[in-house]
Amino acid sequence: MASLQKQTTAPLTTPSPTTTLTVAHTIVQQLQAWGVERIYGVAGDTFLDFLDALDGSGLQFIAVKHESTAAFMASAEAKLTGKLGVCLATSGPGMANLLNGLGDAYQDQVPVLAITGQVPTNSIGTDAKQYLDQQVFIEPLAAYSALLASPDATVEVFTKAIHTALERGAVTHVSVPKDLFTQTQSTPIRKQPQLVRGTVQFNPQDVDRAAAILQSAKQPVVVAGIGARNAAQSVEQLCETLGAGLILSLGAKGLIDENNPHLLGGIGKAGSPYAADVLKRADVVLLAGDTWWPQDYVPRNVRIVQVDYAATNIGTKFDVELGLVGDTNVILPALVEKLQGHEKNQQWLTEIHQAREQWYAETEAEAGHEGSPVHPARLIRALENTVRPDAVLCVDTGDHTVWFNRIFRSHGSNQDVLFSGTWRSMGFGLPAAMAAQLCQPNRQVVALVGDGCLGMNLADLATLARYNLAVTVVVVNNGYLQMETDRQRVGNHSQLGSDLTNPDFVQVAEACGLAGFRVQDSRELDSVLSQALSLPGPSLVEVNTADVIFPNITKKEA
């Protein structure tokens, strides 16, 4: 045991070829060598020796109540930081529970490594308890999945898993048989290389071709997504130079200050019908770091230029005339330079400004509803009024998501919005907020969750208290799975199953160790939210909200 303790606290220098480490200590040091700071998981008997190696290593183990929470937290960390998120589960049901959160990382293309224990090597392929072929089980989600079969392969297998996840923005997976963790190996830890990527040099003719397409525009629109987050200033400059309307995806909220005169809002179910009308009349569209292109809200015949870091994202869902592969922060400034002197269409600018004014007048009226129960638009406006300019907003999936997209206006360009983009699972908001606060403890973090969403991981309020994370959980409580209820009503369906039996969320929060608040009237909202947000520890604000059918929902959507 003394030798193991010495290995656990050894400095992270490359060991000599004669140094031996257990597999468990090798994994810990290999993860640390690539910058991993924490692992999310639920303790399981197949990796108790790995937990021994984690204890005192400096690599933090965040113990949660359910493995899906662990995977969502890993996915959220990757979304917020761009770094590798890591989650841990035991074999069988433990691994099965990870899959929901891993699906989120897979669909939103962020780097997550799942480590799972496995039955001992002499039980693989048998009817041993909790055994399943994990590589087959995770195959649809993982870009790389391996069963560690020999201690001597530990460094190579884990380095490949880490590198693949980071380079491809993908889920990877390694399962380790229980008996291998204590076995030893002598391969040196492989450090993360210092990659000097340089600046991608585009063929000037390619930039000229893109600029020529944009120059031809009489009615240009820019659609920016989360992939343009590091190029916000260039997005604004491009819109100003072109005289273009600007539409943001949900993930790009906080990218541009809402006072920007070119900003039209979003498109889709929660977006502005006036923005959709402008977009449908566009003759040229520039997509910057965005793959959101809802067919019912976009023009049929339009010239599209798409800029994205990944070639696999270009032209896979819609026709693109020209795709530029690379960093938006490199390509967009080059386009701005090429477009200097472009003659703007003043009539188009007038139409953009009119569409913007109509939309903001409509949402302002919705957000001005007062009374009890609280109108969902009024709740979102209260959040907008009370959160900091650099807050991280973790939005769960449901009716409140579309209200958030419709109403929330970012002030400044330093807010981050985390959400389950394509996977769209309920239960994302609370885990994401906990991960965000762990990763960036100096920022204000809010979880906006529906009552149905919180019901899926209610037990992890205790995790929030366990680590004393300064997260404010805002619960939209209307007693329904509101998005499904809306569809049932509009589509003349039965409302079977969409009503909820909720606990007293404030009492549950207080029992778990959070400060609890309840709001029943909109006139209390701003002051109560401000009070909760000012606390140094975790809090929950339950808001009794009105059962309001979302505007413009159609029978087609039902």
C-alpha positions in Angstrom: 0.0 0.0 0.0 2.9 2.4 0.7 4.2 2.0 -2.8 0.7 2.8 -4.2 0.4 5.9 -2.2 3.7 7.1 -3.5 2.6 6.5 -7.1 -0.7 8.4 -6.4 1.1 11.6 -5.4 4.0 11.3 -7.8 4.6 14.4 -10.0 3.3 14.3 -13.5 6.6 13.8 -15.3 7.1 11.1 -17.9 8.2 7.9 -16.0 11.4 6.1 -17.0 10.9 2.9 -19.0 11.5 0.9 -15.8 8.8 2.6 -13.8 5.7 0.5 -13.2 2.2 1.8 -12.4 -1.0 0.0 -11.8 -3.6 0.3 -14.6 -5.7 2.5 -12.3 -2.9 4.9 -11.6 -1.9 4.9 -15.3 -5.4 6.0 -16.3 -5.4 8.7 -13.7 -2.0 10.1 -14.8 -2.9 9.8 -18.5 -6.1 11.8 -18.0 -4.2 14.4 -16.0 -1.5 14.7 -18.6 -4.2 15.7 -21.1 -5.7 18.4 -18.8 -8.6 16.5 -17.3 -9.6 18.0 -13.9 -12.7 16.0 -12.9 -14.6 12.9 -13.6 -18.4 12.6 -13.1 -19.9 9.3 -12.0 -21.6 6.9 -9.6 -19.4 4.5 -7.6 -19.6 0.9 -8.7 -17.9 -2.4 -7.6 -16.2 -3.0 -11.0 -13.8 0.0 -10.5 -13.3 0.4 -6.7 -9.5 0.1 -7.3 -9.8 3.0 -9.8 -11.5 5.1 -7.1 -8.6 4.3 -4.8 -6.2 5.7 -7.3 -8.3 8.8 -7.8 -8.4 9.5 -4.1 -5.7 12.1 -3.3 -4.6 12.3 -6.9 -5.8 15.8 -7.6 -8.2 14.5 -10.2 -11.6 15.3 -8.7 -14.4 12.7 -8.6 -17.8 14.2 -8.6 -20.3 11.7 -7.2 -23.8 12.1 -8.5 -27.1 10.2 -8.0 -27.6 8.9 -11.5 -25.3 8.0 -14.3 -27.3 10.0 -16.8 -26.5 13.1 -14.7 -22.8 12.2 -14.9 -22.9 12.0 -18.7 -24.9 15.2 -19.1 -22.3 17.0 -16.8 -19.5 15.7 -19.0 -21.3 16.9 -22.1 -22.0 20.3 -20.6 -18.4 20.7 -19.6 -17.3 20.0 -23.1 -19.8 22.4 -24.5 -18.8 25.2 -22.2 -15.0 24.8 -22.3 -14.2 22.9 -25.4 -12.2 20.5 -23.3 -12.7 16.8 -22.7 -15.5 15.8 -20.4 -15.2 12.5 -18.6 -17.8 10.3 -17.0 -17.6 7.0 -15.2 -20.0 4.1 -14.6 -20.0 0.4 -13.7 -21.0 -2.4 -16.0 -24.5 -3.3 -17.1 -27.1 -0.9 -15.7 -24.5 1.7 -14.9 -23.3 2.0 -18.4 -26.9 1.8 -19.8 -27.8 4.9 -17.7 -24.9 6.8 -19.3 -26.3 6.6 -22.7 -28.8 9.4 -22.5 -26.2 12.0 -21.7 -23.8 10.4 -24.2 -26.5 10.8 -26.8 -26.5 14.5 -26.1 -22.7 14.8 -26.6 -22.9 12.6 -29.7 -25.6 14.8 -31.4 -24.0 18.1 -30.4 -20.5 16.9 -31.4 -18.6 17.6 -28.3 -15.6 15.6 -26.8 -16.6 13.2 -24.1 -14.9 10.1 -22.8 -16.9 7.4 -21.0 -15.0 5.0 -18.8 -16.9 1.9 -17.7 -16.0 -0.9 -15.5 -16.4 -4.4 -16.8 -16.8 -7.9 -15.3 -13.5 -9.7 -14.6 -11.7 -11.0 -17.7 -12.6 -14.6 -16.9 -16.3 -13.7 -16.9 -16.4 -11.9 -20.2 -18.8 -13.6 -22.6 -20.5 -15.5 -19.9 -23.8 -15.1 -18.0 -22.1 -13.2 -15.2 -24.2 -10.6 -13.5 -24.2 -7.2 -15.1 -22.2 -8.4 -18.1 -23.0 -7.1 -21.6 -20.9 -6.5 -24.7 -20.3 -2.8 -24.0 -18.7 -2.2 -27.4 -21.8 -3.3 -29.2 -24.1 -1.5 -26.8 -22.4 1.9 -27.4 -21.6 1.5 -31.0 -24.2 4.0 -32.4 -22.8 6.8 -30.2 -19.1 6.2 -30.0 -16.5 7.2 -32.6 -14.1 4.8 -30.8 -14.8 2.1 -28.2 -12.3 -0.4 -26.9 -12.2 -3.2 -24.3 -8.9 -2.9 -22.5 -7.5 -6.5 -22.8 -4.0 -6.0 -21.5 -2.3 -3.7 -18.9 0.4 -3.0 -21.5 -2.2 -1.4 -23.8 -3.5 1.1 -21.3 -1.5 4.1 -22.4 -2.1 3.6 -26.1 -5.8 2.8 -25.7 -6.6 5.8 -23.5 -4.5 8.2 -25.5 -6.3 7.1 -28.7 -9.7 7.6 -26.9 -8.8 11.0 -25.6 -7.2 12.2 -28.9 -10.2 10.9 -31.0 -12.7 12.7 -28.8 -10.9 16.0 -28.9 -10.0 16.0 -32.5 -13.3 14.8 -33.8 -15.7 16.4 -31.3 -17.0 12.9 -30.5 -17.9 10.4 -27.8 -15.3 7.8 -27.1 -15.4 4.9 -24.7 -13.1 2.5 -22.9 -14.3 -0.4 -20.7 -11.8 -1.9 -18.2 -12.3 -5.4 -16.7 -12.4 -5.3 -12.9 -9.3 -7.4 -12.4 -7.1 -5.3 -14.7 -7.1 -2.1 -12.5 -4.6 -3.5 -10.0 -2.3 -5.1 -12.6 0.9 -3.2 -13.5 2.4 -1.9 -16.7 5.6 0.1 -17.6 4.7 2.1 -20.6 5.5 5.8 -20.0 2.6 8.3 -19.7 2.0 10.0 -23.0 1.8 13.7 -22.7 -0.6 15.9 -24.7 1.4 17.3 -27.6 1.6 21.1 -27.9 -0.2 21.5 -31.3 0.8 24.5 -33.3 -2.0 24.6 -35.8 -1.0 27.9 -37.3 -3.4 30.0 -39.3 -5.2 28.2 -42.1 -4.2 29.9 -45.4 -7.1 29.9 -47.8 -6.6 30.2 -51.5 -7.3 33.8 -52.2 -9.5 32.8 -55.1 -11.8 30.9 -52.7 -12.2 34.0 -50.5 -12.8 36.0 -53.7 -15.5 33.6 -54.8 -17.3 33.8 -51.5 -17.0 37.6 -51.5 -18.3 37.7 -55.1 -21.4 35.8 -54.1 -22.0 38.1 -51.1 -21.4 41.2 -53.3 -24.2 40.0 -55.6 -26.7 40.2 -52.8 -29.5 42.7 -52.9 -31.2 41.1 -49.8 -28.5 39.5 -47.7 -29.0 37.7 -44.4 -26.4 36.3 -42.0 -27.3 33.3 -39.9 -24.8 32.7 -37.0 -24.5 29.7 -34.7 -22.5 28.6 -31.8 -19.5 28.0 -34.1 -19.2 31.8 -34.6 -18.9 32.5 -30.9 -15.2 33.6 -31.2 -16.0 35.7 -34.2 -18.8 37.9 -32.7 -17.2 41.2 -33.7 -16.6 40.0 -37.2 -20.2 38.9 -37.5 -21.4 42.4 -36.5 -18.9 44.0 -39.0 -20.0 41.7 -41.8 -23.7 42.6 -41.3 -22.8 46.3 -41.2 -20.7 46.1 -44.3 -23.2 44.1 -46.3 -26.4 45.7 -44.9 -27.6 42.3 -43.9 -30.2 41.0 -41.4 -28.8 38.9 -38.6 -30.5 35.7 -37.2 -29.0 33.7 -34.3 -29.5 30.1 -33.4 -30.5 29.3 -29.8 -26.9 28.3 -29.0 -25.6 31.6 -30.2 -27.7 33.7 -27.8 -25.4 36.0 -25.9 -23.1 36.2 -29.0 -24.4 39.6 -30.0 -25.9 42.4 -27.9 -29.6 42.7 -28.5 -29.3 46.4 -29.3 -27.5 45.6 -32.6 -29.8 47.1 -35.3 -29.3 44.2 -37.6 -30.4 41.6 -35.2 -33.8 40.1 -36.0 -34.1 37.3 -33.4 -34.4 33.6 -34.1 -36.3 31.4 -36.5 -38.2 28.2 -35.9 -41.1 27.5 -33.6 -39.8 30.0 -31.0 -38.5 32.5 -33.4 -39.8 35.7 -35.0 -42.2 35.3 -37.8 -40.9 38.6 -39.1 -37.4 37.3 -39.1 -38.6 34.2 -41.0 -40.3 36.4 -43.5 -37.1 38.4 -44.1 -35.1 35.2 -44.5 -37.5 33.7 -47.0 -37.0 36.8 -49.2 -33.2 36.7 -49.0 -31.3 36.2 -52.2 -27.9 35.3 -50.5 -27.4 33.8 -47.0 -24.1 33.4 -45.2 -24.2 30.6 -42.5 -21.5 31.2 -40.0 -20.8 28.3 -37.6 -24.4 27.2 -38.0 -26.2 24.0 -39.1 -29.7 25.0 -38.0 -31.8 25.3 -41.2 -35.5 24.5 -40.5 -37.1 23.8 -43.8 -40.4 25.5 -43.1 -38.7 28.8 -42.2 -36.1 29.2 -45.0 -36.1 30.3 -48.7 -36.5 27.7 -51.4 -34.1 29.1 -53.9 -31.2 31.0 -52.4 -27.4 31.2 -52.8 -25.8 29.9 -49.6 -22.2 30.4 -48.4 -21.4 28.2 -45.4 -18.4 28.7 -43.1 -17.7 25.9 -40.6 -14.7 24.3 -38.9 -15.8 20.8 -39.9 -16.2 19.8 -43.6 -18.8 17.2 -42.4 -21.1 20.1 -41.4 -21.2 21.7 -44.8 -24.0 20.9 -47.2 -25.2 17.8 -45.4 -28.7 19.1 -44.7 -29.3 21.7 -47.5 -27.8 22.9 -50.8 -24.7 25.0 -50.3 -23.1 26.8 -53.3 -19.8 27.4 -51.6 -18.4 26.0 -48.4 -15.3 27.4 -46.6 -13.8 25.0 -44.1 -12.0 26.7 -41.2 -12.1 29.0 -38.2 -14.9 31.6 -38.4 -12.5 33.9 -36.6 -10.1 33.7 -39.5 -12.5 33.5 -42.5 -15.0 36.2 -41.5 -12.5 39.0 -41.1 -11.1 38.1 -44.5 -14.6 38.4 -46.0 -15.2 41.8 -44.2 -12.0 43.1 -45.8 -13.0 41.9 -49.2 -16.4 43.5 -48.9 -15.3 47.0 -48.0 -17.2 49.5 -50.2 -20.1 47.2 -50.8 -23.2 49.3 -51.8 -26.0 48.6 -49.3 -29.6 48.2 -50.3 -31.3 50.9 -48.2 -34.8 49.5 -48.9 -33.7 46.1 -47.5 -32.2 47.8 -44.4 -35.5 49.5 -43.9 -37.4 46.2 -44.1 -34.9 44.7 -41.6 -35.4 47.5 -39.1 -39.2 47.3 -39.5 -39.2 43.5 -38.9 -37.0 44.0 -35.9 -39.3 46.7 -34.4 -42.4 44.6 -35.0 -40.9 41.6 -33.2 -39.6 43.5 -30.2 -43.0 45.2 -29.8 -44.8 41.9 -29.9 -42.5 40.2 -27.4 -42.5 43.3 -25.2 -46.2 43.0 -24.9 -46.1 39.4 -24.0 -43.3 39.9 -21.4 -45.4 42.7 -19.8 -48.1 40.4 -18.5 -48.6 40.8 -14.8 -50.5 38.7 -12.3 -50.9 35.2 -10.9 -50.0 32.6 -12.0 -47.0 34.0 -13.7 -47.0 34.2 -17.5 -44.0 32.3 -18.9 -42.9 35.3 -21.0 -42.9 37.5 -17.9 -40.7 34.9 -16.1 -38.1 35.0 -19.0 -38.1 38.8 -18.9 -37.4 38.7 -15.2 -34.5 36.4 -15.7 -33.2 38.7 -18.4 -33.4 41.6 -15.9 -31.7 39.9 -13.1 -28.8 37.7 -14.4 -25.3 39.1 -14.9 -23.9 40.1 -18.3 -21.5 37.1 -18.1 -24.0 34.5 -16.7 -24.1 30.9 -17.9 -27.7 29.9 -18.6 -28.4 26.2 -18.7 -31.8 25.7 -20.4 -33.6 22.4 -20.1 -35.9 21.0 -22.8 -39.6 21.8 -22.9 -42.0 24.6 -23.3 -39.8 27.0 -21.3 -37.0 26.5 -23.9 -39.1 28.0 -26.7 -40.3 30.8 -24.4 -36.6 31.5 -23.5 -35.6 31.6 -27.2 -38.6 33.9 -28.0 -38.2 36.4 -25.1 -34.7 36.4 -23.7 -32.5 39.3 -24.8 -28.8 39.2 -24.1 -27.1 42.4 -23.0 -23.5 42.3 -23.9 -21.8 39.4 -25.6 -20.4 37.4 -22.7 -23.3 35.2 -21.7 -23.3 31.5 -22.5 -26.4 29.4 -23.2 -26.1 25.6 -22.7 -28.9 23.4 -23.9 -29.5 19.9 -25.4 -29.4 21.0 -29.0 -30.2 18.1 -31.3 -30.8 15.3 -28.7 -33.2 17.5 -26.8 -33.5 15.4 -23.7 -35.3 16.5 -20.7 -33.1 16.5 -17.6 -30.2 18.4 -19.1 -30.5 21.7 -17.2 -29.5 20.8 -13.6 -26.5 18.6 -14.6 -25.3 21.3 -17.0 -25.5 24.0 -14.4 -23.6 21.9 -11.9 -20.8 21.2 -14.4 -20.7 24.9 -15.4 -20.3 26.1 -11.8 -17.5 23.5 -11.2 -15.7 24.5 -14.4 -16.1 28.3 -14.0 -16.8 29.0 -10.3 -16.5 32.8 -10.6 -19.5 33.0 -13.0 -23.1 33.2 -12.2 -24.9 30.0 -13.2 -28.7 29.5 -13.6 -30.6 26.3 -14.5 -34.0 27.0 -16.1 -35.9 23.8 -15.8 -39.5 22.6 -16.3 -41.3 20.7 -13.5 -41.2 17.6 -15.7 -37.5 18.1 -16.4 -36.6 18.4 -12.7 -38.6 15.3 -12.0 -36.1 13.3 -14.0 -33.1 14.1 -11.8 -34.7 15.5 -8.6 -32.3 13.5 -6.5 -29.4 15.4 -7.8 -30.5 18.5 -5.9 -28.6 16.7 -3.1 -25.5 16.7 -5.4 -25.9 20.4 -5.8 -25.9 20.8 -2.0 -23.1 18.2 -1.5 -20.6 20.3 -3.4 -22.2 23.7 -2.3 -22.4 24.9 -5.8 -23.7 28.5 -6.3 -26.4 27.5 -8.8 -29.9 29.0 -8.9 -32.4 26.5 -10.2 -35.5 28.2 -11.6 -38.4 25.7 -11.8 -41.2 26.5 -14.3 -44.1 24.8 -12.5 -47.4 24.6 -14.4 -48.3 21.0 -13.6 -48.0 19.8 -17.2 -45.5 18.6 -19.7 -46.6 21.8 -21.4 -45.1 21.2 -24.8 -46.8 17.9 -25.2 -50.1 19.3 -23.7 -50.0 22.1 -26.3 -49.7 19.5 -29.1 -52.4 17.3 -27.7 -54.8 20.3 -27.5 -54.1 21.7 -30.9 -54.1 18.3 -32.5 -57.3 17.2 -30.8 -55.6 14.4 -29.0 -56.3 12.9 -25.6 -54.4 14.6 -22.9 -53.5 11.3 -21.3 -50.2 11.3 -19.4 -49.2 14.9 -19.9 -50.4 16.2 -16.5 -47.9 15.9 -13.6 -48.1 15.0 -10.0 -45.4 17.3 -8.5 -44.0 17.4 -5.0 -43.5 20.7 -3.2 -40.2 21.6 -4.9 -39.4 24.2 -2.3 -39.7 21.7 0.5 -37.7 19.1 -1.4 -35.0 21.7 -2.1 -34.8 22.7 1.5 -34.6 19.0 2.6 -31.6 18.6 0.3 -29.9 21.6 1.7 -30.8 24.4 -0.8 -32.4 27.7 0.0 -35.9 27.6 -1.3 -38.2 30.3 -2.7 -41.7 30.3 -4.2 -43.2 32.9 -6.5 -46.9 32.9 -7.2 -47.3 36.5 -8.5 -45.2 38.2 -11.2 -44.8 41.3 -9.0 -42.5 39.3 -6.7 -40.4 37.8 -9.5 -37.5 40.2 -9.9 -36.9 40.7 -6.2 -37.0 37.0 -5.4 -34.8 36.1 -8.3 -32.3 38.8 -7.3 -32.3 37.5 -3.7 -31.7 33.9 -4.8 -29.0 34.8 -7.3 -27.1 36.8 -4.7 -26.6 33.8 -2.4 -23.2 32.2 -2.1 -24.6 28.7 -2.2 -27.3 26.7 -4.1 -30.9 27.9 -4.3 -34.2 26.9 -6.0 -36.9 29.3 -7.1 -40.3 27.6 -7.9 -42.4 29.8 -10.1 -46.1 28.9 -10.4 -46.6 29.6 -14.1 -49.7 29.9 -16.3 -50.8 27.1 -18.5 -50.4 29.0 -21.8 -50.4 27.5 -25.2 -47.3 28.6 -27.1 -48.1 31.2 -29.8 -48.5 30.1 -33.4 -48.3 26.3 -32.7 -49.9 24.6 -35.6 -51.7 21.2 -36.1 -48.7 20.2 -38.3 -46.4 20.5 -35.3 -49.0 18.5 -33.2 
